[in-house]
Amino acid sequence: MKEHSVQAYIVPSDDQHASEYVAEADKRREWISGFTGSAGTAVVLLEEAFLTTDGRYHLPISPNAQQASKELSSEWTLQRYGLPGSLNLRGSDIDFNPIFFGYLVIPVSSPPTVFVNIDQLPQATYAYLESNGVLIEPYDDVVKYLEGVGKGLKAEDRVIVPSRTNLALSQALGLDKLDICRGPIGDLKAVKNETELEGFRQCHIRDGVALTRYFAWLEAQLHSGARITESEGSDKLEALRSELPLFKGLSFTTISSTGANASVIHYQPHPTDSAVIDPEAIYLCDSGAQFLDGTTDTTRTWHFGTPKDEEVRAATRVLQGKLLPSSPSHLFICADWDETTGHIAIDELVFPSTTTGYLIDAFARRALWQDGLDYRHGTGHGVGSFLNVHEGPHGIGTRVAYNDVKLKAGFTVSNEPGYYQDGAFGIRIENVVAVKTVQPRNDFGGVGWLGFERFTMVPISTKLVDPALMSKSDVKWLNEYNAEVREKLHELVKATGDEVALAWLERETRPLVAV
């Protein structure tokens, strides 16, 4: 390196074609570092060497971390990327999002520098950053700092900046010095480690208790003749959540919507002038919470009276569609055309690891398309771990950007198809799921296969399901899901002493009979 005046040598995991899977001859990062993990980048400096990789290789209890420690020699230092990843900090500068305003600069051959409002920095956090070799500077000094960096750059030097970097920072560095890209931080943050995944499991169970108590309370109030506004319902749900362990606040403004308001996808009730919830109309509630161990986002649709046939059919299509051949001209006869679509289709989907969220979106819409229906939003968005409820870079939807990101094990994403009849009603069913590795019967192409693990534990209404539109396997899925909810929530709801909620949970998770 000295002979060729090279200060840093970067060895990525992929090959010259950016392939996810590489030939033996192209495993350069593995060769130079000895680390055989699936993700990581080696950075070799004149006096030291680093391996940067994601959170799977940083947990003391993780076998992967033991693998990394064992495979790297004492000459190597194991690190990880990212402001949330490297620093593992949270804040409260933006409502509903446990984040803080700041910038992180990571030079090649000197300590990283974080620019924050120092007056807001607790002493313990200050000491934590210093102990990890992170320099701390005032938030307002970042432009001056970057101007100095820009002036010191050589003709061949480059600075990698995220695509959303503002113009002032870009100009401070010098526009001709920038490589603008999505960057690795968001991609690495999106892959949740086992501790984060377990946090998702536990916080969704706790959140399910609050949602169960809320829906039971609301139904009882409405049946007693009480007038409950959408906003009052939202406030009651927040109060129930606030009783839960590790609760830190809501993850977004609750969508509590009755009747025609439910057809407005991102409806928000006015705090002092919202509609009274009508027991003879659809009620849609989309809500979420922030917990120290995870972030939740759940939508359920209910009817506390007698739903109309068109509402039941639409809700069934959102949940699950049974598609028959569209005409008798098909060249085959099928006694039971049993094709899973809708919410269940995404939940049960098995797909190759080369698949993007853009490619699987149609699975969620197909039953609706059969009836000439659709919805004007994506099927799923990434979800942070005690971070933003909307997290990229992945998602499930028709946005072309979703076709740039292959789904990976550890990604957390929502599954939320819907239907909205303008001025009448809206239907949405939303669970949070995680991408996981699965082992199907075969492994065509040797690419590896993926599926989903669901986290959300809240009953799905059977009143809004038409069994005649459901196959036996559809009904089986719904019954097994509601049974799982009952099993995981029963003792926790019972422990609250809320007998109304306990009876409601038992009733709403009774099996649906197939026809």
C-alpha positions in Angstrom: 0.0 0.0 0.0 2.8 2.4 0.8 4.5 1.5 -2.5 1.4 2.6 -4.4 0.5 5.5 -2.1 -2.7 3.8 -1.0 -4.0 5.0 2.4 -7.0 2.7 2.6 -8.1 -0.5 0.8 -11.8 -1.4 0.9 -12.8 -5.0 0.3 -16.6 -5.5 0.0 -18.5 -8.8 0.1 -19.8 -8.7 -3.4 -18.1 -9.1 -6.8 -17.5 -6.6 -9.7 -21.2 -7.2 -10.7 -22.5 -6.4 -7.2 -23.8 -10.0 -7.0 -25.4 -11.0 -3.7 -24.0 -14.5 -4.1 -20.4 -14.7 -5.4 -18.1 -17.4 -6.8 -15.4 -18.9 -4.6 -12.8 -16.9 -6.5 -14.5 -13.7 -5.7 -14.7 -14.1 -1.9 -12.0 -11.5 -1.4 -13.4 -10.1 1.9 -13.4 -13.6 3.3 -9.9 -14.3 2.1 -8.3 -11.1 3.5 -10.1 -11.1 6.8 -10.9 -14.7 7.5 -14.5 -13.8 8.3 -17.0 -16.0 6.5 -20.3 -14.2 7.6 -22.8 -13.3 4.9 -22.4 -9.5 5.2 -19.5 -7.2 5.8 -16.8 -4.9 4.4 -13.1 -5.0 5.2 -11.2 -1.8 5.5 -7.4 -2.0 5.6 -5.4 1.0 6.6 -1.7 1.3 6.9 -1.5 0.6 10.6 -4.8 -1.2 11.3 -7.7 -3.1 9.8 -11.4 -3.1 10.4 -14.4 -5.3 9.5 -17.7 -3.5 9.4 -20.8 -5.7 9.5 -24.4 -5.6 10.6 -26.0 -6.1 14.1 -26.2 -9.9 13.8 -22.5 -10.0 14.5 -22.5 -7.7 17.6 -24.7 -9.4 20.1 -22.7 -11.1 22.9 -25.3 -13.9 23.1 -25.4 -14.4 19.3 -23.6 -17.4 17.7 -22.9 -15.1 14.8 -21.0 -12.7 17.1 -19.0 -15.7 18.5 -18.3 -16.6 14.9 -17.0 -13.1 14.1 -14.8 -13.0 17.2 -13.3 -16.4 16.5 -12.7 -15.9 12.8 -11.0 -12.5 13.0 -7.4 -12.4 14.2 -6.2 -9.9 16.8 -5.1 -7.6 14.0 -8.7 -6.9 13.1 -11.3 -4.7 14.8 -15.0 -5.6 14.5 -17.2 -2.5 14.0 -20.7 -1.7 12.7 -22.2 1.1 10.7 -24.8 3.8 11.4 -26.0 6.6 13.6 -28.7 4.3 15.2 -26.4 1.2 14.8 -23.0 2.5 15.7 -24.2 4.9 18.3 -27.4 3.1 19.4 -29.0 6.3 20.6 -32.6 7.6 20.8 -34.1 11.0 21.3 -37.3 12.9 21.3 -36.9 15.8 18.9 -39.8 14.7 16.6 -43.2 13.6 17.9 -43.8 9.9 17.7 -40.3 9.2 16.5 -37.6 8.4 19.2 -34.9 10.2 17.2 -32.8 13.3 17.6 -31.4 15.9 15.2 -27.8 15.2 14.4 -25.1 14.5 11.8 -22.5 11.7 11.8 -19.3 12.0 9.9 -17.2 8.8 9.5 -13.7 9.5 8.1 -11.6 6.7 6.7 -8.6 7.2 9.0 -9.8 9.2 12.0 -12.5 8.9 14.7 -16.1 9.6 13.8 -17.7 12.9 14.8 -21.3 13.4 15.8 -22.8 16.8 15.7 -25.7 17.3 18.2 -27.3 19.8 20.5 -24.8 19.3 23.3 -27.1 21.0 25.8 -29.6 18.1 25.3 -26.9 15.4 25.8 -27.1 13.7 29.2 -23.7 13.2 30.9 -24.1 9.4 30.7 -24.6 9.6 26.9 -21.6 12.0 26.6 -19.5 9.5 28.5 -20.8 6.6 26.4 -19.8 8.3 23.2 -16.4 9.3 24.4 -15.7 5.8 25.7 -16.4 4.5 22.1 -14.0 7.0 20.5 -16.7 9.2 19.1 -15.9 13.0 19.0 -18.8 15.3 19.9 -19.3 18.8 18.3 -22.1 21.3 18.4 -24.9 20.8 15.9 -24.5 24.2 14.3 -20.8 23.6 13.6 -21.4 20.9 11.0 -21.2 23.2 7.9 -18.0 24.9 9.0 -16.5 21.4 9.7 -17.5 20.1 6.3 -16.1 23.1 4.6 -12.8 22.3 6.2 -13.1 18.7 5.1 -13.9 19.8 1.6 -10.8 22.1 1.4 -8.6 19.3 2.5 -9.7 16.8 -0.1 -7.4 15.8 -2.9 -8.5 15.6 -6.5 -9.1 11.8 -6.2 -10.8 11.8 -2.8 -14.5 11.1 -2.6 -17.1 11.6 0.1 -20.1 9.2 0.3 -23.3 11.1 1.3 -26.9 9.8 1.5 -29.2 10.8 -1.4 -31.3 13.0 1.0 -28.3 15.2 2.1 -29.3 18.8 1.9 -27.7 21.3 -0.5 -25.9 23.3 2.1 -24.0 20.3 3.4 -23.3 19.1 -0.1 -21.9 22.5 -1.2 -19.8 22.7 1.9 -18.0 19.5 0.9 -17.9 20.4 -2.8 -20.4 19.0 -5.2 -17.7 17.6 -7.4 -16.4 15.5 -4.5 -19.6 13.6 -3.7 -20.8 10.1 -4.4 -24.5 10.4 -3.8 -26.2 7.1 -3.0 -28.7 5.4 -0.7 -25.8 4.5 1.5 -25.3 1.4 3.7 -26.6 2.7 7.0 -30.3 2.3 6.2 -29.8 -1.1 4.6 -28.0 -2.4 7.7 -30.4 -0.9 10.2 -33.3 -2.5 8.4 -31.9 -6.0 9.1 -33.0 -6.7 12.7 -30.9 -8.8 14.9 -32.3 -11.5 17.1 -32.6 -9.3 20.2 -34.6 -6.7 18.1 -36.8 -9.5 16.7 -37.6 -10.8 20.1 -38.4 -7.3 21.2 -40.9 -7.1 18.3 -42.5 -10.4 19.4 -42.9 -9.3 23.0 -44.0 -5.7 22.5 -46.7 -6.8 20.0 -48.1 -9.2 22.6 -48.3 -6.5 25.2 -49.8 -4.1 22.7 -52.4 -6.7 21.8 -53.6 -6.6 25.4 -54.2 -2.9 25.2 -56.0 -3.2 21.8 -58.1 -6.1 23.1 -59.2 -4.1 26.1 -59.9 -1.0 24.0 -62.1 -2.8 21.4 -64.0 -4.7 24.2 -64.5 -1.4 26.1 -65.7 0.4 23.0 -68.2 -2.3 22.0 -69.6 -2.4 25.5 -69.9 1.4 25.6 -71.7 1.6 22.3 -74.1 -1.3 23.1 -75.0 0.5 26.3 -76.0 3.6 24.3 -73.0 5.8 25.2 -71.9 8.4 22.8 -68.2 8.0 22.1 -66.4 10.2 19.6 -63.6 9.1 17.5 -61.2 11.3 19.4 -62.4 10.0 22.8 -61.8 6.5 21.5 -58.3 7.4 20.5 -57.6 8.9 23.9 -58.9 5.8 25.7 -56.6 3.5 23.6 -53.6 5.7 24.5 -54.5 5.6 28.2 -54.6 1.8 28.1 -51.3 1.6 26.3 -49.7 3.9 28.8 -50.3 1.2 31.5 -48.0 -1.2 29.6 -44.4 -2.0 30.6 -41.7 -0.2 28.5 -44.3 2.1 26.8 -42.7 5.3 25.6 -45.5 6.9 23.6 -47.4 6.5 20.3 -45.7 5.7 17.1 -48.1 8.0 15.1 -51.4 9.8 15.5 -54.2 7.2 15.9 -56.6 6.8 13.0 -59.9 6.3 14.8 -62.6 6.5 12.1 -66.3 5.6 11.8 -68.4 5.2 8.7 -67.5 7.4 5.8 -64.4 8.7 7.6 -62.9 5.2 7.4 -62.8 5.7 3.6 -60.2 8.4 4.2 -56.9 6.5 4.3 -55.0 8.7 6.6 -57.9 10.2 8.5 -57.2 11.9 11.8 -60.1 12.8 14.2 -60.2 16.4 15.4 -59.5 16.5 19.2 -62.7 18.6 19.9 -64.9 18.1 16.9 -64.8 14.5 15.7 -67.7 12.2 14.7 -69.6 10.1 17.1 -68.7 6.4 16.5 -71.8 4.8 14.9 -72.4 1.1 16.1 -74.2 0.5 12.8 -71.2 1.5 10.7 -67.7 0.3 9.9 -65.1 1.3 12.5 -61.4 1.3 11.4 -58.6 1.9 13.9 -55.0 2.2 12.8 -52.7 2.8 15.7 -49.2 2.0 17.1 -46.9 2.5 20.0 -43.3 2.9 20.8 -41.8 0.6 23.4 -38.2 0.3 24.5 -38.1 -3.1 22.8 -39.9 -2.3 19.6 -42.4 -0.4 17.5 -46.0 -1.5 16.7 -48.4 -0.6 13.9 -51.8 -2.4 13.9 -55.0 -1.9 11.9 -58.3 -3.6 12.7 -61.7 -3.1 11.2 -64.9 -3.8 13.2 -68.6 -3.6 13.0 -70.5 -3.4 16.3 -73.9 -3.9 14.7 -75.0 -5.7 11.6 -72.7 -5.1 8.6 -74.0 -4.7 5.0 -73.3 -7.5 2.5 -71.0 -5.2 0.5 -69.0 -4.4 3.6 -68.6 -8.1 4.4 -67.6 -9.0 0.9 -65.0 -6.2 0.7 -63.6 -7.2 4.1 -63.4 -10.8 3.0 -61.6 -9.9 -0.2 -59.1 -7.8 1.8 -58.4 -10.6 4.2 -58.6 -13.5 1.8 -59.9 -14.3 -1.7 -61.0 -17.6 -3.2 -60.5 -17.2 -6.9 -62.5 -19.4 -9.4 -61.5 -19.6 -13.1 -62.9 -16.5 -14.7 -64.5 -18.4 -17.6 -65.4 -22.0 -18.6 -63.0 -21.8 -21.5 -60.0 -22.9 -19.3 -58.3 -26.0 -20.4 -58.6 -27.7 -17.0 -61.2 -28.6 -14.4 -60.5 -27.8 -10.8 -62.9 -29.1 -8.1 -61.6 -26.6 -5.5 -59.7 -23.7 -6.9 -57.9 -22.8 -3.7 -55.6 -19.8 -4.3 -54.6 -17.7 -1.4 -54.7 -13.9 -1.9 -55.1 -10.8 0.2 -53.6 -10.3 3.7 -53.3 -14.1 4.1 -51.4 -14.4 0.8 -48.6 -12.2 2.1 -48.5 -13.9 5.5 -48.2 -17.4 4.0 -46.0 -16.4 1.0 -42.8 -18.4 0.3 -40.5 -16.7 -2.2 -36.8 -16.8 -3.5 -34.3 -14.5 -1.9 -34.0 -12.6 -5.2 -37.5 -11.2 -4.7 -38.4 -7.6 -4.0 -41.5 -6.1 -2.3 -42.5 -4.6 -5.7 -42.9 -8.1 -7.1 -45.1 -9.6 -4.4 -47.5 -6.6 -4.1 -50.0 -8.1 -6.5 -50.5 -11.2 -4.3 -52.3 -8.9 -1.8 -54.5 -7.3 -4.4 -55.6 -10.3 -6.6 -58.8 -11.1 -4.7 -59.8 -7.5 -4.8 -59.0 -7.3 -8.5 -61.3 -10.3 -9.1 -64.2 -8.0 -7.9 -62.8 -5.0 -9.7 -61.6 -3.4 -6.5 -58.2 -2.0 -5.4 -56.6 0.4 -2.9 -54.5 3.5 -3.4 -51.6 2.8 -1.0 -48.7 0.4 -0.7 -49.2 -3.0 0.9 -46.4 -2.7 3.4 -43.7 -0.4 4.8 -40.6 -1.1 6.8 -40.9 -0.7 10.6 -38.1 0.5 12.9 -37.0 -1.0 16.2 -38.0 1.7 18.7 -37.5 4.0 15.8 -39.6 5.4 13.0 -42.7 3.4 12.3 -42.0 4.0 8.6 -38.5 2.8 7.8 -36.8 2.2 4.5 -35.4 1.2 2.2 -37.7 -1.7 1.6 -41.4 -2.1 1.4 -44.2 -3.9 -0.4 -46.0 -1.8 -3.0 -46.2 -0.4 -6.6 -43.5 2.2 -6.0 -40.7 1.4 -8.4 -38.1 2.2 -5.7 -39.3 -1.0 -3.9 -37.9 -3.0 -6.9 -34.4 -1.8 -6.0 -34.3 -3.6 -2.7 -34.4 -7.4 -2.3 -36.2 -8.6 0.8 -33.8 -10.0 3.4 -34.1 -12.1 6.5 -34.5 -9.7 9.4 -36.5 -7.1 7.5 -39.6 -6.0 9.4 -42.5 -4.8 7.3 -46.2 -4.2 7.6 -48.8 -6.3 5.8 -51.8 -4.0 5.2 -54.1 -4.4 2.2 -57.4 -2.6 2.3 -60.4 -1.3 0.4 -62.0 2.2 0.6 -65.4 3.0 -0.8 -65.4 6.7 -1.1 -67.9 8.4 1.2 -69.2 5.1 2.6 -66.6 2.9 4.5 -63.1 1.7 4.6 -61.5 -1.7 5.3 -57.9 -2.4 6.3 -56.2 -5.3 8.1 -52.6 -4.7 9.2 -50.1 -6.9 10.9 -46.3 -6.3 11.3 -44.3 -9.3 10.0 -40.6 -10.1 9.7 -38.9 -11.7 6.7 -37.4 -15.1 7.8 -35.4 -17.9 6.2 -37.5 -21.0 5.3 -36.6 -24.4 4.1 -39.1 -25.5 1.3 -39.0 -29.0 -0.2 -36.6 -27.8 -2.9 -34.1 -25.0 -3.4 -34.3 -24.2 -7.1 -31.2 -22.3 -8.3 -29.6 -22.6 -4.8 -30.7 -19.0 -4.1 -32.3 -19.7 -0.7 -36.0 -19.1 0.2 -37.8 -16.7 2.5 -41.2 -16.3 4.2 -42.7 -14.2 6.9 -43.1 -14.4 10.7 -46.1 -12.4 12.0 -45.8 -10.4 15.2 -49.2 -8.7 15.7 -51.5 -10.4 18.1 -55.0 -8.9 17.9 -58.1 -10.8 16.9 -59.4 -10.4 13.3 -63.1 -10.0 13.1 -65.0 -13.0 11.8 -68.3 -11.0 11.6 -66.8 -9.3 8.6 -65.9 -12.5 6.8 -68.1 -14.5 4.4 -67.2 -18.2 4.7 -68.7 -18.8 1.3 -65.9 -16.8 -0.3 -63.3 -18.6 1.8 -61.6 -21.9 1.0 -61.1 -24.4 3.8 -57.4 -23.5 4.0 -58.4 -19.8 4.3 -60.7 -20.6 7.2 -58.0 -22.7 8.7 -55.5 -19.8 8.6 -58.0 -17.4 10.2 -58.9 -19.9 13.0 -55.3 -20.7 13.7 -54.4 -17.0 13.8 -57.2 -16.1 16.2 -56.4 -19.2 18.4 -52.8 -18.1 18.6 -53.9 -14.6 19.7 -56.2 -16.1 22.3 -53.4 -18.4 23.6 -50.8 -15.5 23.9 -53.2 -12.9 25.3 -55.5 -14.8 27.6 -53.4 -14.8 30.8 -52.2 -11.3 30.3 -55.7 -9.9 29.8 -56.9 -12.0 32.8 -54.1 -10.4 34.9 -55.5 -6.9 34.3 -58.8 -7.9 36.0 -60.7 -6.7 32.9 -63.5 -9.3 32.7 -65.2 -7.5 29.8 -62.0 -7.7 27.7 -61.5 -11.4 28.7 -65.0 -12.3 27.6 -64.6 -10.3 24.4 -61.3 -12.0 23.6 -62.9 -15.5 24.0 -65.8 -14.6 21.8 -63.9 -12.9 19.0 -61.4 -15.8 18.7 -64.0 -18.5 18.3 -63.5 -20.6 15.2 -65.2 -19.7 12.0 -67.1 -22.6 10.4 -66.3 -23.3 6.8 -69.1 -23.8 4.3 
